[in-house]
Amino acid sequence: MNWLDFANVAAATALSSALNSIWLGVLLAALAALMLRVMPRSNATTRYAVWFTTALLILAVPPLFLLIPGGSAGAAAVTVPAARAPLAIPVTAEWPVYVVLGWLAITTILMARVAWSLHHIHGLKRRSTLLGTRGNIQVLASADVRVPMAAGFFRRAIIFPQSVVGQLSSEEFEQVLSHEMAHLRRWDDWTQLLQAIGQAVLFFNPVVDWIGRRLEIEREIACDQWVVSATGKARPYAACLTHLHELTRRARAPQLAPGATGRKRWQISARIEALLADDGHARPGLSRSGWLAACALASAALVVATQVSPPVGVAELPLASIPYARLNVPVAPALVLAHLKATPAKPRLLASRIRKPEKIGIMPAVAPGDPDAAYMLVHAWRLEAPPTFVVITVVFFEPPPPVTLQNRI
């Protein structure tokens, strides 16, 4: 198999895994929504954990199809019959390679945006003015930002717009500061980075984009509940968010820096509604039901990966596309007990362990090319039954002259 054949097989495998992530995402998202439906009193942290686990499983389970035998879409070329998959990606066509190249190009552009956001946050922290510190977190002010945001990762900081600092009361400043510190204590900077990478890789999956919007709103509500749990004042904090939104309603934070407010009006409305509905009684920590729901989702994903045949597979690879190769390797000489006579013109079959080859789909051993060439099949076997196509290891050799023995009494 040359490099072009290998590229075709790899592209078909990657494309089948990508398409399988769509139906898997619909299945896991519906299961997560059902779990949260039966837990109506769950807090935002629990809901965030369930949706984040769902996003991770959508990203991780399709590659597992390559490793888990039996229900694999990626390994369909070895272990799953092509007839089981309603849609089979051909491995001899060239269009899967072009599709995967376009996929990689768009993913590279989106990943470049993520890298630029990291660089931009680092530059904002470097150019900001220090206002103070809270533990190991710096409180900064900058004229380059228009919304308070948590600039995390290696040198963690909270950046306030210089135009907003003077317009907030001391109580409102503390509430906004507590909200941004909650982002850093929850490690939202790193989870948001993982979310951005997943959305860049599976940009074509609408379920991943929908889960990303759920994560965005649940992340902010969780931090709001963190503030209310610390202060015990839900209504004053709701008024603070309304005032801050009026000051920064046309601004937004960078991609990887969680901000206190955003451009979308429905998000601030949902946050204020959640604050007034909970009235400060919601707890910010992850509940036991959240752990159980996350474990149930992981178990369901494992069952799907091992027991369910995916709708998209890889078409079988025809044996004619595997070229024969001449191997110049030393082999053991044949031992023939015969009197001295003319050596047969045809080569001898030294070893063959195949019994009834027609039952496993192996063609009889024939020498490729010139029929008089001194080559012979010595081994052939398959990997696993029932295969999509039979993987055969073929060894041809040019036997040395036979060794003859003559009794001399």
C-alpha positions as CSV (number, residue, x, y, z in Angstrom):
1,M,0.0,0.0,0.0
2,N,1.6,3.3,-1.1
3,W,1.1,6.6,0.6
4,L,-1.8,7.6,-1.5
5,D,-3.8,4.5,-0.6
6,F,-2.9,5.1,3.1
7,A,-4.1,8.7,2.8
8,N,-7.4,7.5,1.3
9,V,-8.0,5.0,4.1
10,A,-7.0,7.6,6.8
11,A,-9.3,10.3,5.3
12,A,-12.2,7.9,5.1
13,T,-11.7,6.8,8.7
14,A,-11.4,10.4,10.0
15,L,-14.5,11.4,8.0
16,S,-16.6,8.6,9.3
17,S,-15.6,9.4,12.9
18,A,-16.5,13.1,12.3
19,L,-19.9,12.2,10.9
20,N,-20.5,9.7,13.7
21,S,-19.9,12.5,16.2
22,I,-23.1,14.2,15.0
23,W,-25.5,11.4,15.8
24,L,-23.6,10.6,19.0
25,G,-23.8,14.3,20.0
26,V,-27.6,14.3,19.5
27,L,-27.9,11.1,21.5
28,L,-25.7,12.3,24.4
29,A,-27.2,15.8,24.5
30,A,-30.8,14.3,24.6
31,L,-29.7,12.0,27.5
32,A,-28.1,14.9,29.4
33,A,-31.2,17.1,28.9
34,L,-33.3,14.2,30.2
35,M,-31.0,13.8,33.3
36,L,-31.3,17.5,34.1
37,R,-35.0,17.4,33.5
38,V,-35.4,14.9,36.4
39,M,-33.1,17.1,38.6
40,P,-35.1,20.4,38.5
41,R,-33.4,21.7,41.7
42,S,-29.9,21.3,40.5
43,N,-27.6,24.4,40.7
44,A,-25.7,25.9,37.8
45,T,-22.5,24.2,38.7
46,T,-24.1,20.8,38.4
47,R,-25.7,21.7,35.1
48,Y,-22.4,23.1,33.9
49,A,-20.6,19.8,34.9
50,V,-23.2,17.7,33.0
51,W,-22.9,19.7,29.8
52,F,-19.2,19.9,30.0
53,T,-19.0,16.1,30.4
54,T,-21.3,15.7,27.4
55,A,-19.0,18.0,25.3
56,L,-15.9,16.0,26.3
57,L,-17.6,12.7,25.4
58,I,-18.7,13.9,22.0
59,L,-15.1,14.9,21.3
60,A,-13.5,11.8,22.8
61,V,-15.8,8.8,21.9
62,P,-15.5,8.9,18.1
63,P,-11.7,8.4,18.3
64,L,-12.3,5.5,20.7
65,F,-14.1,3.8,17.9
66,L,-10.6,3.2,16.4
67,L,-9.5,1.4,19.5
68,I,-12.5,-0.6,20.8
69,P,-13.3,-3.6,18.6
70,G,-16.8,-4.7,17.8
71,G,-18.7,-1.4,17.4
72,S,-16.1,0.7,15.8
73,A,-16.7,3.0,12.9
74,G,-13.1,3.9,12.4
75,A,-12.0,0.3,12.6
76,A,-14.8,-0.8,10.2
77,A,-12.1,-1.5,7.6
78,V,-11.0,-4.4,9.8
79,T,-13.7,-5.6,12.1
80,V,-17.1,-4.4,11.0
81,P,-18.8,-5.5,7.8
82,A,-19.6,-2.7,5.4
83,A,-23.1,-4.0,5.0
84,R,-23.9,-3.0,8.6
85,A,-23.3,0.7,8.0
86,P,-26.0,2.5,6.0
87,L,-23.4,4.9,4.8
88,A,-20.0,3.7,3.8
89,I,-17.1,6.1,3.0
90,P,-15.2,4.8,0.0
91,V,-11.5,4.2,0.5
92,T,-10.6,4.2,-3.2
93,A,-12.1,7.6,-4.0
94,E,-10.2,10.9,-3.7
95,W,-13.0,13.2,-2.4
96,P,-12.7,12.1,1.3
97,V,-9.1,13.4,1.2
98,Y,-10.2,16.8,-0.1
99,V,-13.0,17.0,2.5
100,V,-10.6,16.2,5.3
101,L,-8.1,18.8,3.9
102,G,-10.9,21.4,4.0
103,W,-11.8,20.4,7.5
104,L,-8.2,20.8,8.6
105,A,-7.9,24.2,6.9
106,I,-11.0,25.6,8.7
107,T,-9.9,24.0,12.0
108,T,-6.4,25.6,11.6
109,I,-8.0,29.1,11.1
110,L,-10.2,28.6,14.2
111,M,-7.2,27.4,16.3
112,A,-5.3,30.4,15.1
113,R,-8.0,32.6,16.6
114,V,-7.7,30.7,19.9
115,A,-3.9,31.3,19.8
116,W,-4.4,35.0,19.0
117,S,-6.8,35.3,22.0
118,L,-4.2,33.8,24.3
119,H,-1.6,36.3,23.0
120,H,-4.0,39.2,23.3
121,I,-4.8,38.4,26.9
122,H,-1.1,38.2,27.7
123,G,-0.6,41.6,26.1
124,L,-3.5,43.1,28.1
125,K,-2.1,42.0,31.4
126,R,1.3,43.3,30.5
127,R,0.0,46.8,29.6
128,S,-2.5,47.2,32.5
129,T,-2.1,49.2,35.7
130,L,-2.0,47.4,39.0
131,L,-4.8,48.4,41.4
132,G,-4.1,45.8,44.1
133,T,-4.0,42.1,44.8
134,R,-6.4,39.5,46.2
135,G,-4.3,36.6,47.3
136,N,-2.3,35.5,44.3
137,I,-4.7,37.3,41.9
138,Q,-3.8,40.7,40.6
139,V,-6.5,43.4,40.2
140,L,-5.6,45.5,37.1
141,A,-7.1,48.4,35.2
142,S,-6.7,49.0,31.5
143,A,-8.0,51.4,28.9
144,D,-7.9,48.6,26.3
145,V,-10.8,46.6,27.7
146,R,-14.4,47.7,28.0
147,V,-15.8,45.0,30.3
148,P,-14.5,43.5,33.5
149,M,-12.9,40.1,32.7
150,A,-10.9,37.3,34.3
151,A,-7.6,36.9,32.5
152,G,-6.4,33.6,33.8
153,F,-3.9,30.9,32.8
154,F,-0.4,31.3,34.1
155,R,-0.4,34.8,35.6
156,R,-3.9,35.2,36.8
157,A,-5.5,38.6,37.0
158,I,-8.8,40.5,36.9
159,I,-8.9,43.5,34.5
160,F,-11.3,46.3,35.0
161,P,-11.9,49.0,32.4
162,Q,-10.6,52.3,33.5
163,S,-13.9,54.0,32.4
164,V,-16.0,51.7,34.6
165,V,-13.9,51.8,37.8
166,G,-15.0,55.3,38.7
167,Q,-18.7,54.6,37.9
168,L,-19.1,51.7,40.2
169,S,-19.8,52.0,43.9
170,S,-17.5,50.2,46.3
171,E,-20.2,47.6,46.9
172,E,-20.7,47.0,43.2
173,F,-17.0,46.9,42.6
174,E,-16.6,44.1,45.3
175,Q,-19.5,42.2,43.8
176,V,-18.1,42.3,40.3
177,L,-14.6,41.4,41.6
178,S,-16.1,38.4,43.5
179,H,-17.8,37.3,40.2
180,E,-14.5,37.4,38.3
181,M,-12.6,35.7,41.1
182,A,-15.2,32.9,41.0
183,H,-14.3,32.3,37.4
184,L,-10.7,31.8,38.3
185,R,-11.4,29.7,41.3
186,R,-13.6,27.4,39.2
187,W,-10.8,27.1,36.6
188,D,-13.1,28.5,34.0
189,D,-10.1,29.8,32.0
190,W,-8.8,26.3,31.3
191,T,-12.3,24.8,30.7
192,Q,-13.1,27.6,28.3
193,L,-9.9,26.9,26.5
194,L,-10.8,23.2,26.1
195,Q,-14.3,24.2,25.0
196,A,-12.8,26.5,22.3
197,I,-10.5,23.7,21.0
198,G,-13.4,21.3,20.8
199,Q,-15.6,23.8,19.0
200,A,-12.7,24.5,16.6
201,V,-12.2,20.8,15.8
202,L,-16.0,20.0,15.5
203,F,-17.1,23.3,14.1
204,F,-19.5,21.5,11.7
205,N,-21.4,19.8,14.6
206,P,-24.4,21.9,15.5
207,V,-24.8,20.0,18.8
208,V,-21.3,21.1,20.0
209,D,-22.2,24.7,19.2
210,W,-25.5,24.4,21.1
211,I,-23.8,22.9,24.1
212,G,-21.3,25.7,23.9
213,R,-24.0,28.2,24.4
214,R,-25.4,26.3,27.3
215,L,-22.0,26.2,28.9
216,E,-21.6,30.0,28.4
217,I,-24.8,30.8,30.3
218,E,-24.4,28.2,33.0
219,R,-20.8,29.4,33.7
220,E,-22.0,32.9,34.4
221,I,-25.0,31.8,36.5
222,A,-22.7,29.6,38.5
223,C,-20.4,32.5,39.3
224,D,-23.5,34.6,40.1
225,Q,-24.6,32.0,42.6
226,W,-21.0,32.0,44.0
227,V,-21.3,35.8,44.7
228,V,-24.8,35.6,46.2
229,S,-23.7,32.6,48.4
230,A,-20.8,34.8,49.8
231,T,-22.8,38.0,50.2
232,G,-26.3,36.7,50.8
233,K,-27.7,39.6,48.7
234,A,-29.4,38.5,45.5
235,R,-31.4,41.6,44.6
236,P,-28.6,44.1,45.2
237,Y,-26.4,42.0,43.0
238,A,-29.1,41.8,40.3
239,A,-29.2,45.6,40.4
240,C,-25.4,45.6,40.1
241,L,-25.5,43.4,37.0
242,T,-28.2,45.7,35.4
243,H,-26.0,48.8,36.1
244,L,-22.9,47.1,34.7
245,H,-24.8,46.0,31.6
246,E,-25.9,49.6,31.0
247,L,-22.2,50.7,31.1
248,T,-20.8,47.9,28.9
249,R,-23.7,46.6,26.8
250,R,-21.9,47.1,23.5
251,A,-18.6,45.5,24.7
252,R,-17.5,41.9,25.0
253,A,-14.5,40.2,26.5
254,P,-11.9,38.3,24.5
255,Q,-12.7,34.7,23.5
256,L,-10.8,33.0,26.4
257,A,-11.4,35.7,29.1
258,P,-14.8,35.2,30.9
259,G,-16.4,38.6,31.3
260,A,-19.0,39.9,33.8
261,T,-21.4,40.8,31.1
262,G,-21.7,40.4,27.3
263,R,-23.4,41.7,24.3
264,K,-26.4,39.3,24.3
265,R,-29.3,40.7,26.2
266,W,-31.0,37.4,26.7
267,Q,-28.0,36.2,28.8
268,I,-28.2,39.0,31.3
269,S,-32.0,38.6,31.4
270,A,-31.6,34.8,32.2
271,R,-29.0,35.6,34.9
272,I,-31.2,38.2,36.6
273,E,-34.2,35.8,36.4
274,A,-32.1,33.0,37.9
275,L,-31.0,35.3,40.8
276,L,-34.5,36.4,41.6
277,A,-35.8,32.9,41.4
278,D,-33.2,31.4,43.7
279,D,-33.2,34.4,46.0
280,G,-29.8,33.5,47.3
281,H,-30.7,29.9,48.3
282,A,-28.7,28.1,45.6
283,R,-25.4,26.6,46.6
284,P,-22.4,27.1,44.2
285,G,-20.8,23.7,44.7
286,L,-21.1,20.5,42.6
287,S,-23.8,18.3,44.1
288,R,-23.7,14.5,44.4
289,S,-26.3,14.2,41.7
290,G,-23.9,16.0,39.3
291,W,-21.2,13.4,39.9
292,L,-23.8,10.6,39.3
293,A,-25.1,12.2,36.2
294,A,-21.5,12.6,34.8
295,C,-20.7,9.0,35.5
296,A,-24.0,7.9,33.9
297,L,-23.2,9.8,30.8
298,A,-19.7,8.3,30.6
299,S,-21.1,4.8,31.1
300,A,-23.7,5.4,28.4
301,A,-21.0,6.6,26.0
302,L,-18.9,3.5,26.7
303,V,-21.9,1.3,26.0
304,V,-22.6,3.1,22.7
305,A,-19.0,2.7,21.7
306,T,-18.8,-1.0,22.3
307,Q,-22.3,-2.3,21.5
308,V,-23.9,0.0,18.9
309,S,-23.0,-0.2,15.2
310,P,-22.5,3.4,14.0
311,P,-24.5,4.5,10.9
312,V,-21.3,5.7,9.1
313,G,-18.6,3.2,8.3
314,V,-15.7,2.7,6.0
315,A,-16.1,0.7,2.7
316,E,-14.1,-2.4,2.3
317,L,-10.7,-2.2,0.7
318,P,-10.4,-4.4,-2.4
319,L,-7.6,-6.8,-2.3
320,A,-6.6,-5.8,-5.8
321,S,-5.4,-2.5,-4.5
322,I,-2.7,-4.2,-2.4
323,P,0.4,-4.5,-4.5
324,Y,2.6,-7.5,-4.3
325,A,6.2,-7.0,-3.2
326,R,9.3,-9.0,-3.9
327,L,11.1,-9.7,-0.7
328,N,14.7,-10.6,-0.9
329,V,15.1,-12.2,2.5
330,P,16.9,-15.4,3.4
331,V,14.7,-18.5,4.1
332,A,15.4,-22.0,5.2
333,P,16.4,-24.3,2.4
334,A,14.1,-27.0,1.2
335,L,15.1,-30.6,2.3
336,V,14.3,-33.1,-0.4
337,L,15.0,-36.8,0.1
338,A,15.5,-38.0,-3.5
339,H,18.1,-39.5,-5.7
340,L,20.2,-37.4,-7.9
341,K,18.0,-36.3,-10.8
342,A,17.0,-33.2,-12.7
343,T,15.6,-30.5,-10.5
344,P,11.9,-29.8,-11.1
345,A,11.3,-26.6,-13.1
346,K,8.5,-25.4,-10.8
347,P,9.3,-24.2,-7.3
348,R,8.0,-26.2,-4.3
349,L,5.6,-24.9,-1.7
350,L,7.6,-25.0,1.5
351,A,4.9,-24.2,4.1
352,S,1.1,-23.6,4.0
353,R,-1.1,-23.7,7.1
354,I,-4.3,-22.8,5.2
355,R,-7.1,-25.4,5.4
356,K,-10.1,-25.0,3.2
357,P,-9.2,-21.5,2.1
358,E,-12.4,-21.1,0.2
359,K,-14.3,-20.9,3.5
360,I,-12.5,-17.8,4.6
361,G,-12.4,-16.0,1.3
362,I,-8.7,-16.5,0.5
363,M,-7.8,-17.0,-3.1
364,P,-5.6,-20.0,-4.1
365,A,-1.9,-19.2,-4.1
366,V,-0.7,-18.1,-7.4
367,A,2.5,-16.3,-8.4
368,P,2.1,-12.8,-9.6
369,G,3.5,-11.5,-12.9
370,D,5.3,-14.1,-14.9
371,P,3.9,-17.6,-14.3
372,D,7.4,-19.0,-14.5
373,A,8.8,-16.7,-11.8
374,A,10.2,-18.5,-8.8
375,Y,7.8,-17.1,-6.2
376,M,5.3,-18.9,-4.0
377,L,2.8,-18.0,-1.2
378,V,3.8,-19.4,2.1
379,H,1.6,-17.7,4.7
380,A,-1.9,-16.1,4.7
381,W,-4.2,-15.3,7.5
382,R,-6.9,-12.8,8.6
383,L,-7.1,-10.5,11.6
384,E,-10.6,-11.0,13.0
385,A,-13.9,-12.5,12.0
386,P,-16.2,-11.3,10.5
387,P,-14.0,-8.8,8.7
388,T,-15.0,-6.1,6.2
389,F,-12.1,-7.3,4.1
390,V,-9.6,-10.0,4.6
391,V,-6.2,-8.7,5.6
392,I,-3.7,-11.1,4.1
393,T,0.1,-11.2,4.7
394,V,1.7,-12.6,1.6
395,V,5.3,-13.7,1.5
396,F,7.0,-14.7,-1.8
397,F,10.5,-16.0,-2.1
398,E,12.9,-17.4,-4.5
399,P,13.9,-20.8,-3.1
400,P,17.5,-21.9,-3.3
401,P,18.4,-25.2,-5.0
402,P,17.1,-28.1,-3.1
403,V,19.4,-30.1,-0.9
404,T,19.6,-33.7,-1.9
405,L,20.8,-36.6,0.2
406,Q,22.2,-39.9,-1.2
407,N,22.6,-43.0,0.8
408,R,26.2,-44.2,0.7
409,I,26.5,-47.6,2.2
